[in-house]
Amino acid sequence: MSGTAEGSICFGRKVVFTAFTVATFTFGFGYYGPAVFLNVLHQQRGWPLPLIATAITVHFLVSAALVAHLPEAHRRFGITTVTQAGAVALMVGMCGWSLAPSPWFLFAAAILSGAGRAAASGAAIIAMVSPWFERRRALALGHALNGASVGDVLFAPLWITAIAAIGFAPAVAVVGLLTLALLLPLTWRYLRPTPSSLGVAPDGDPPRSTWHAAVSAQHRPVRFVALLSNGQFTTLAIALALGMFAQVGVVAHLITRLAPVVGAVDAAIAISLATGSAMVGRMLLGLLSGRADRRLIAAANVTMQACGVALLAFGSTTLVLAPGCILFGLGIGSLLSLPPLIAQSEFAAGEVPRVVALVTAVNQAVFAFAPAIFGVLREVSGAYTMPFMLAAVVQIIAGVIIVMGRLNRRPACAGLGYASLNSYERE
């Protein structure tokens, strides 16, 4: 292998580390932070739980509305600029959450924080890493997206400790400034170069032939309307949207569910246990996804989560709640990693970013309502048993739908974006 190719692989690993770091901090704020903020705002300010949960729903809805346009934004402004602007918007928006003088101010802050989350979402992390890897993409994405799990392992107890020590607003401001001081120079250094600017192909390979470039150039961005008639896309989008609906609802309310039983600090530790398990689950996914059917893996994933959520729904002791957190946690990271891996095996390489962005947008448009719905069900029933069992049932349904997509597999079709017959484009 040439020195240029070796340098490309080395730089690709640095890109993975950068994506990992971005995921750690932005998910710590934008994905897992609201779960802590929900409990803090409810306990400290006495604001209604459903109202705060609805603000979290707005946060995710704004993200869903913008994430579908992420590939276009990356092409127009560059992934570095979009990521940095998103990080700033996320931090400022979250400061707005901590400074809100009334519950209604949360909705204005949620618009800004949701926009920031879209620019630093799982689709953004995938976009950072994917250009650098094809054969090693599953493993590379697993490492990068592990940052999302590390973010909660670090941030859930950090938020609880920092808020107790210096207050809600100062804690968010200090951590936000430190985050920007780290992410802005890191993304500027490692996200601007591309494989083509280094004169190599993904995985550090030599530049591809003119024939391959011509074939790749024939792939046009797949349109959402065309995908609606594609059984592979619809089953993938619907199943993962339902799975994420259940997952986000449980994550958003998990601390509030556990705190009355085990205390706020141990509840933060419990959610860290869940996301620590997510790291293990994501690495197992990276090992299994090379040969195993990825849709079957997805079905097993949500079924396992359903078992964990059932334990969380009925458990009242640590002996029951801890295994529930572990089983639920093992599947958290995989639901973020599976869309690009399934899309990569079923669609043309040039269309995967667009397909993943559309799947992510559908996911967020659905799971955005989970925090509010779970909050209302909790108020109506007086406990978390009903919303958590709803999550378990939804996950089982998601598993059935994702398996149904195996029946819709068809040969390559250039007009609809099915996987290319060229084996080099597949992982």
Secondary structure, DSSP 8 states (H G I E B T S, - for coil): --HHHHHHHHHHHHHHHHHHHHHHHHHHHHTSHHHHHHHHHHHHH---HHHHHHHHHHHHHHHHHHHTTHHHHHHHH-HHHHHHHHHHHHHHHHHHHHH-SSTTHHHHHHHHHHHHHHHTSHHHHHHHHGGG-STTHHHHHHHHHHHHHHHHHHHHHHHHHHHHHH-HHHHHHHHHHHHHHHHHHHHHHHSS--TGGGT--GGG-----HHHHHHHHT-----HHHHTT-HHHHHHHHHHHHHHHHHHHHHHHHHHHHHHHH-HHHHHHHHHHHHHHHHHHHHHHHHHTTTS-HHHHHHHHHHHHHHHHHHHHH--SHHHHHHHHHHHHHTHHHHHHHHHHHHHHHB-GGGHHHHHHHHHHHHHHHHTTHHHHHHHHHHHHSSSHHHHHHHHHHHHHHHHHHHHGGGG-----TTTTB--S-GGG--
